[in-house]
Amino acid sequence: MDVESARIQIAARHRREDMAAWITANRGQTVNGEPSKSMAEAVQGALRRNRRAEAAAVVLAHAMAAGDKVVATLRQHGVLRASRYRFHPGGPREIASLLLLLHGELKLSDHSIRYLESLLTLYNVADRAHGMRRQLLDRMKARKGKALKTFLALANHVFAYGHDQDIEAPSDEAAHYSKEDISEAVSRLVAFYREEFGIVKSDWIYTDPQALNKFNGTYSQDLFDALRLNQLIKAEMLLDGLPYEATIADGRIVMRSIDPSIEKSVRLGYIQMDAQVMGRQLELLEFWEENGEPGSLIQICEHCFDKGLNRLAHVRPKPFPRVALAIPTSPEFFEPFASERYFKEDILGLVQLGVNSYDDLGTKHFEVAKGVRSIDMFKVNRLFTLLFYAMQRAITAQPTEMQRTLTLHSSVLAMQRAEFMGLLSNILPSEVAQRIFDLLKFDSSRDHVDLQYTPFIVAGDFVVAAPALVAMSNLVRNVACANQLQENRIVGADPMQRAVVDALRQRGFTVAEEVGLQGKDHDVDILAYRDGCLYAFECKNAYHPCNAHELRNSFGHIQKAGRQLALREAWLAQRENLTGLFAKLGWALSQPHTIRTGILTANRLFTGARIEHHPVRQAHEFINVVLRGHIRSNDGKVYEFWKDEELTTDDLNNYLDDSGLLADHFEALKPINYDYDFDGIVLRFESWRTDPEEQQAIFNRRYRVREAEQTTA
């Protein structure tokens, strides 16, 4: 029978027990059909309407045809996440429980069973989260018309004045969270509010003076609730998109990677990324100190202040004390901010953006969306830096006792849409301003709320924005990721792949790119040969992920590479295939005695992991292993890890194995737990952090030390 016939028969049995009995009685029946996105949407729609029997019938009918594929489809589309249903886990729990109950009849794999068991475990947290969300919304409803703007002002404050994060601080302290965490929490509050009440212009008129009352903890309680709920959503995303599981241990719900190397590779990637950004920015600052730095935006703002910026912002006492903006109409006033040259702050932003780039970004302007260049996005950053600066100068000119009140009431920009577009048009051509506005706006057409990605909040003919948050966000990168533009950002040859190929050739490897194989095996990105070793590499060039959703996308890339390499490896292992391939390539080489594979990634996440037994390595580090063979430690020492003066294939193989440089990085990682309390139920994330002293000791034991020199590992 087909799945629709099966669904009809299952749906006729309204009780779950009767559905399960029908499945058991018909387990030998062949059912034809494939799960699809539309199936997932039908299940999710039924669960949102609380039509659980209808949802169960759809799932079970398809599961009779392809049990594991159904679980994978539900997982791919996040159908069983409690957060999709206001954290009410009742419907998803019934689906997961039914599938587990019938796992034998539906021939579910251990992989699917572990996922379903993890879901049921995580639903224990969702039970508490549902009540937290409800109470949070009740409190926000009581402050309707002023809560949203107040939270946005709090997020703006964090970006304006900085926020030192100590991830090892307890999770009930603000220091535990980054400014990005706080922005995401405020985004979550906006999302909850919209889902429950909708958003209108009047929600953005006022801020709440009670936020300044140190005896009133309502706003901090709401913010911490949103921060915790975001951790549950993160756990759901990890469970759906990566090989993680939820278990119960010592009375806690524990999230961990099934293969510890996955979480280790994620943590190591973030650690290395932060170190690279900080190191390169310090190098720039040192260079500028010796050679003179480019112009600074703050210097330009100060110059503008002397030329009339003091008239841009002024204090109005009624109906409440606040700073109001009077936007100049003179094009000359905005001319420095519309400049095509880079300022100091722009270049530091480029370093953050391009730390994993394999093209020399230099000062070239590059397209981030159709008709929008990188310099255009930096101009937006500059404009909001100017607005924030003007507001701050107006606030600090007032008596100290007034400054906190003015900061609260004045830190969020709200204006008519036409006026807002006119503001953007002071620094951009009108058509570019419109394109950027469309990219950065958050309105009813956006399903997801993230204020760093879509900071222009539209409510009717009204636009709201937090100037410091806009000024200090990486708009170039965020536009690409929020609009799925990174998938097609590379035109022509992949610069990462080209850099790897150049490095291998410099070290005497015979190399070919985009090597076509036969049949379904398609091609190999890079094929390299030296000293009897043949290497097949797949290259995946994706931006550094900044949240769980992007992390899942990045993992999807390397999963695909692992599947591709499994086919390539099997094909290359056939001697007759290699003979024909070498002849086609014109390689007069002997048959290899060793075939090695690897997945090379542009960003630093997942380096050190294995996918389908293929090692994942970050391309910059791979290039450093091939070309230089040294690494710099935290104290500035440079360690050589080649066995001899020149690279050998043993050095490269050692790096691709689990006993080389990555093993040293992993050995220096020490376990750390992060706990989040949900009204008595603790959600724990098991993770890792680098022990700098241990890392130093490992390098001292294993490698030669030489005089320090520059390295880009």
N, C-alpha and C positions, 0 to 999 in steps of 0.2 A: 504494500500500500504506500501511498505518498504521505508526506508529513501533514498535509492538510486533513486527510482522512483520519490520521492518527490523532490529530489535535481535536477534531470534532468528537471522536469517541472518548478521549480523555476528559474533555470539557463537560461531557454529559454526566460525569461523576464529580459532583461538587465537593465532596469531602476528600481531604488529602489522603486519608487511608484508602478510600476506594480508588483514587487515582493510582496509588502505589500498587494496589492489588491488581489492577488492570495491566500495569506495566509488567508485573511479575508473571501474570498468566500469559502474556503475549511476548515474552522475552525472545522467543525463537522467531518471531515475525520479522521479515525484512521490511524496513521502512526506507524509502528513497527521498533524499532531499539534503540540502546543504545549508548550514547556518549562514546568516548574512547580516549586514548592517541593519537592514530593514527588520530582521527578526529581533535584533537587540533593541531597536527603537520601539518595536511593538511591546516588548516586555517592559521596558522602562516606562512607556506611556501607561500601561495597565497598572504598574506598581504606583505610579504617581496618582492615579485615580483610585487607589486602594482596591483594585479588582484583582486580588491575589490569585484566585482560582483561574482566572483568564490567563494571567502571566504564567502560572505553573503549567497549564496545558500547552502553551506555546513552547516553553522550555523542554518539557518532557517529550513532546512529539519529536522535536528536532534531536534531542539527546538519544532517542531510540535509533535515529539514523546515523548520528556521528557524535557520540558522547563527549570525547575530549575536545573536538572542534567547537562544540557548543560552549563548553566551559571557557575555552580560549577566546571565543567571540564575546562572551559576556565580560570577560576580563579586559579584553582590548578596549571595549567601549565603556568600561566603568559602571556597568549596569547594576552591580550588587554593592556599590558603595552606599553606606547609610547617609552620607552627606548629600547625596542626590535627592533625598526624601526628607529634608529638614532634620537629618540625623535620626529619623525614626527608623529603626532597623527591622520592624516587624515583617514587612513584605519580603525584603531581600533575605532575611533569616529563614523564612519558609522555603524559598527557592533553594538556598544552599543546603538546608536540612534534608529536603526531598532528594536532591541529587546525591547527597552522602548516603542516605538510607538505601538508595537504589544503585549504589556504585557498582555492585557486582552485576546486576542485570544490564546496566548501561555500559559496562566494560570500561570504567574510568581508570586512568592510569594513576600510579602513586603520586605523580606530579599534580594532577587535578585534585586528588583527594587532599593532599597537603594544603593546597590553596583554599579549598572549601573549609577545611578545619581551621585555617588561619582566619578566614572571614568570620566564622562563628565566634572565635576568640575575641576578635576586634569589636564585634557587636556589643560586647559587655561594656566597652568604653562608650560606644555610641548611645547606649541606654542613658548614661549620665549626660552625655553631650546634648541630647535632645532637650532635657530639662534646662541645661545651661543656656541654650539658645533661646528657649521660650522666655526665661526670666530676663535675659539680656534685652530682648525685644520689648518686653513689658516696661523695662526701665527707659529704653529709648523712646517708646511711645509717649511716656509721661513728659519727655523733654522734646517732643516733636516741634520742629521749626528752629531748633538751636543745637541739637545734638550733633548732626552731621558736620556742620561747619566747625564746631568746636573740635571734633576729632581730626578734621583735616588741618586745623590750626596746630594741633599737637604734633601731627606728622611733619608739618612744615618746620616746626620748632626744632625737631630732632635733626633734620637735614641742615637747618640754618646754623646751629651752634655746635654740631658735632655730637657724637655719641660713642664713647669708648666701650667696646664690647669685651666682656670676659666670659667666654662660653662655659668656663668651669664654675661660674657663679650659679647659685641655686636658681631654678626656673621661676621662682616667685619674686625675683629681683629684676629690675629693668636692665641691669648690666648684662644679664644672660643673653639678651637679644641684640641683634644688629639693627641699624637704622632701616635696613631693607625689611627685616622681620616686622618692625613697627609699621612701616608703610603698608606691608601686606595685611597686617591685622586691621588697620583702618580701612583698607580696601574690602576686607571681609565684612566689616560692620556696614559699609555702604551697600554691599551685595545683599546682606540679610535684610536691611531696611527696604531696599528696592523690592526684594522678593515678597515682603510682607505688606508694605504700604504703598509702593510706588514712589517715585521721586518727582517733586515739582519745584518750581522756582522758590516758593516760600520756605523750603527746607534749607536754603542757603543764605538767608538774609541776616540772621543773628547768630552770635556766639553766646555761650552761657557763662556768666561771671562766676558761677559756682565751681567751675573748673579751677579757679584760683583759690578756692577755699580749702585750706589744708586739712580742715576737719570733715570735708565731704569727699569720700573716696569713691564716689559712683563712677567717675570717668576712668580712674585707674582700674577699678574692678572690671568694667566693661572691656577695657583694653587688654587686660590679662586674660579674661575669658576668651577674647578673640584670638589672642596669641596661642592659647592652649588648643582651641578648636582647629586652628591652622595646623598644629602638630598632628592631630588626628587625621586631617585631610592629607597631610604629607604621608602618614602611615598607609592610608588607603592607596595613594598613588604608587608608593613603593611596592605594595602588595600586588597591585594590578600590573605594574609595568616592569618590574625587575624581580630577580630570584630572591625575594625576601619572604619571611614567614613571621607569624605572630604566635607566640606560645605563652603558657602560664608558668611562671617560675617565682617561687618565694612570694606568692600572693600578688605579683605584678603581671601586667600584660607586657610581654617583651617583644620588640621588633628587632630582628637581626637578619643579616644576609645568610642564606642557606650555605653558600660557599663564603667563608670569611674573607677570601681574597677580593671579593666584590666590594664590600664595604671598605676594606683597607685601600683598594685602588681608588675609590671615590674620595676618601679623606686625603690620601696622598696627593691626588690631583688638585684638590683645593689648596692644600698647603703649598704645593709647588707653584701654583698660579699666583697666590698672594705674594710669595717670595720673589717671583719674577717681576711682577708689577712694581713692588716696592724697590727692588734692586735697580730696575731700569729708570725709575723716576729719580732715585738718588743719584744715579750716574748723570742724568740730565741736569739736576740741580747743581752738581759739582762742576759740570762743564760750563753752565751759565755763570757760576760764581767766578770762574777763571776768564771767561771770554765775553761776558755780558749776556744778559738774558733778553729774550724778546719782550715786547711790551706786555704789561699785565692789565687784565680787565679792571682790577681794582684801581690801578693808576689812572686808567681812562675814566672810570667813574668819578674819581676824585677831581680830575681835570674838568669833567662835565659839571661837577658840583660848583666849581669856581665860575663856570660859564653859565650858570643858571639852573643847575639840577635842584637847587634848594627850592625852586618854584614847582618842581614836578610833584612833590609830596608835601602836604600840609595837614595840620591837625584840625579836625572838626569836633566840637564838643557835643553836638546834638544830632540825632536823638540819643546817642551814646558816644563817649570819647573814642575817636578812631582817626587813623591816617587816611586821607583821601588823595587820589592821584589826579593830577591835571596833565594830561598827555600833551606834550608840545606838538605843534603842527609843522614845525620847521624841519625839513629833511636833513639840514646840516647837523642838527642836534644828534640824530641817530647814525650819522655817517660812519663813525668809528666802529659801531656795532654791526654795521652792514658790510664791513671790509671783507675782501676776499683773502686777506692774509691771515695767518694764524697768530693768536696770542699765546702767552705762556700756558694759560689754563687749557686752551684747545689742544696744545701739543701733549700735555700731561694726559688728557683724555684719549688722544690717539695712542699713546703708549699702553694705556689700559685696554683699548680696543684691539691693538695690533700686537700684543705680546706673543700671541700664538700665530701671527700672520707669517706667510711665507713669501709674500710680495713685499717689496720695500715701499711701505706706505709713504714714507717721507712727508712731503707737504702736498702731495697730489690730492686733488678733490676726486672722490669716487662716488658712484651712484649707489644709494642705499634703497631707493624705490624709484619707480618710473617718474622721471622729471624732478627728482629730489636728490641733491648731492650731500655729501658729508658736511661740507662747509655750511650748507643751508641749515642743517640741524644744529651745528655749533652756533650759528647766529641766533637761533631760538634760545639756546642756553645763555648766550650773552645778554639777550634782551631781558630775560627774567632775572639774571644777575643784577642788571641795572635797576630793575623795579624793586628787587629786594633791598639793594643798597640804599636806594632813595628812601624807602620806608624806614630802614634802620636809622639813617641819619636824622629823619624827622622824629623818630621815637626817642633816640638818645639825647636829643636837644631838650627834652622835657624833664621835669623834676623826677627824681628816682622813684618816688612813690607812685607815679603815674605810668611808669614804663611797662610794668607787667600787664596792666589793664590794656594799654595801647597795643602791646604785642599780641595779646589774645584777640582783640577786636579787629586788628589791622593786617594780620599776616596772611589772610586769604583774599585773593583778588576775585571780585565778582562784578561783571558788567554785561551790558547788552551784547548780543552776538555781533551785531554790525560794528560796534565800538571795538570789540575784541579783534575782529578781523582787520580793522583799521590799524590797530596796534601792531599786529604782525606785518602788515603791509609797509610799515615804516622801515623794515629791515630786509624785506623780501619782495620780489615781484608778486603781484596779487594772485596770479595763477599758482605760483609755488606756495604762497601762504595758504591758499585753499587746499592744496594737496597735503601739506603738512598738517593742517587742521584736521582733515579727514583721517589721516593716519593716527593722530594723537587723541582724537575725541573719544569720550565715553558717553554713549547715549543708549537708547532703547535697542539699537541694532547690535549692541555688543552683549554677548552672553556672559563673558568673563570680565571681572573687575580687577584691574591692577593699576594703581595710580602712578606707578613708575613707567608703565607702558602706555597707558592712555590717561594722561594727567589733565586733559581739558574736559571737564564735566559739563555736559549740556543738559539743561532743564528748560524746555520750551525755547524761548528766545534769549535765554540767559546762559552765560558761560562762567564757570568757576574754576580757579586754578590756584595752587599753592606755589608761590614764586620760588622759594628756596628748593623745594622738591623738584621743580622743573629744571631749575638752574644747575642742580648737582646730579641729575640723572644722566646716564649714558644713553642719550636719545638715539644716537646712530645705531647702536647695537640693539636697543629695545624695539625700535621700529622694525628692524629686520626680523627679529624673533616673534614679535606679537602678530605680524602679518604673514608669517611663513615665507618670508622672502629669502631666508638663508639657503633654502634648498636650491635655488636657481641663481645664486649670486655669482657663481664662477662661470665665466664665459671663456670658452677655449680651454687651453691646457691648465690643469690644476697646478697652481704654484707650489703647493705642498709636495705633490708627487714629483714635480720637476726638481725640487730641491733635494729630495731623497735620491733621485736618479743621478743628479750631478755629484752628490757625495760618494755614491757607490763607484761611479766611473773614476773619480779622482783616486780611489784606492784600488784600482786595477781590476774591478769587476767587469765582466761582459754583461751588458744590460740591454733589455728591450722593454718597451712600454706598450700597453694595450695589446697584449699578445693574444691573437685569436686562436682558440682551441676548436675542437670539433664538437658537433652536436649540441646537446643541452648545456655543456660546460662553458660555453661562451668564451670569455677572455680573462686574462690575468692582468691586473693593473701594472705590476712590475715583475719581471722575471730577471734574475741575476745569477751569474755563475762565476765561481772562482775556486781554484784548487780542489776540484772534484765535488764541490758543494753547490747545489742548485737551490735558489731561494725564490719563493712565490709570495708576493705581498699584495694585499688588498688595502687601498687607501680610502679613508673616510674623513672628509674635511667638513666638520661642523663647528659652530661657535661653542665657546665654553659655556656649559649650562649653568644657570644661576638659580634654579629652583627644581623641585621634584618633577614637574611636568617636562621641563627641558632635559632633565637627567634621563627621563624615560625615553625621550626622542633620541638622545645621544646613544643610549644603550641599544635602541632599535637598529641604529646604523651598524654597530659592531656585531649584533646578532646576525644581521643580513650578511655581513662580511664573513662571519664564521660558516654560515651555510654555503656561501659561494666557495670558500676555500676547501671545504670538505669535498665538493665535486671536483675542484681543480686538482687537489692532492691525489684523489683516486685515479684521475685521468693521467696525471704526470707519472704515477707509479708504474704505468705500463711501458716496458722498455721500447716496444714498437712505436708507441705514441711519441716518445721522446726522440727516437731516431728521425721520424718524419718531421717533427717540430724543429729540431736543430737544423735539418736540411733546409726547411722553409725560411728559417732565420739567417741562414748562411753562417751558422756557427760550426766551425771545424773543431769541435770539442769532444772529449771522451765522455762516455756515459757517467753521470754523477754517482758517487758512492753514498751520498747523503742528500735527501730532499728536506728542506726546512720551509716552514710557512710562518706568516705573521700578519697581524692586522695593525696598520699604522694609522694613528689618529692625529688630527690637527690640534685638538684641545688636550688637556692633561688629565681628563677623567678616564678612569678604567685602565690606566697604564699599570701593568702588573697582573691584570686578570687574565683568564683564559676562557675563550669561547669555542666550544666544540674542540677543545684541547689546543687551539691555536693561540699563541701568546699575543696580547695586546700591548703595543708600545707606542709612546708618544713620539711624534716624528722629530721634533727638535732634539730630544734626548737621543733618539736613534742616530741622527746625523752627528751629534757630538761623539757618540761611541765610535762611529765609522771614521770621522775626520780627525778627532783630537785625542780621544782616549783619556780625558781627565775631567775631574769634577771639583767644584769649590765647596768647601764646608762652611759652616756658620762663622768660624773664626778667621776666615780668609785664606786658609791653607788650600793648596791645590794638590789633589791626589791623582796619581796616574794608575789606571786599572788595566792597560794593555800589559800582557805578560812580557813583551819585549819592546823594542823601540818603534816597531811598525805593527800595524794592525794585521792580525791573522784571522782566518775563518774560525779558529777556536775562540778568539776573543768575541766575535760576533755571536757564535753559537752559545757561548757562556751567557751573554747578555739576553739571548732569547730563551734560555732555560730558566728554571726556578731557583738557580743557585748563584746568579750573578748580581749585578748592580741593583736590580729591583728587589732581590731577596734581602740585600743590605738595608734598603729603604724600609721594607716590610718589618725586618727584625727590630728596627728602631721605633716602630709603632707600639704604643702601649694602650691597653684597653681603657676606655672611659665610658661611663653611662650617663645618660641625660634623662631625668625623671620629670614627668608632668602629671600633676594630680587633678583628677576629674572627680571631685566630690567623693574622695575616699578610694577610688580606683586609680592606680598609678600606671601610666603608659610610659614604658622605658624604651629608649633607643640605645642599643649596644653599638658602640663606635670605637674609634681609635684616634690617638693623637701622637705626634712625634715627640720623642724624648731626645732633645738636642745633645745631652751629654752621652747617651747611649750611642747615638749616631756617630758622634765624634770618636768614641772608643772603637766602634766597628771599623771605621775608615782607617784609624791608626793601626789596627791589627792586620788589615788585609791589603793595604795599598801603600805605594811609595809616595813620599811627600817631596814636592819640589817647590821652587820659588813661585810665588803667586803671580798669576797672569789672568787676563780676561778670558772668560768662558761663557758660552751661551747655553749650557746644559739646562 
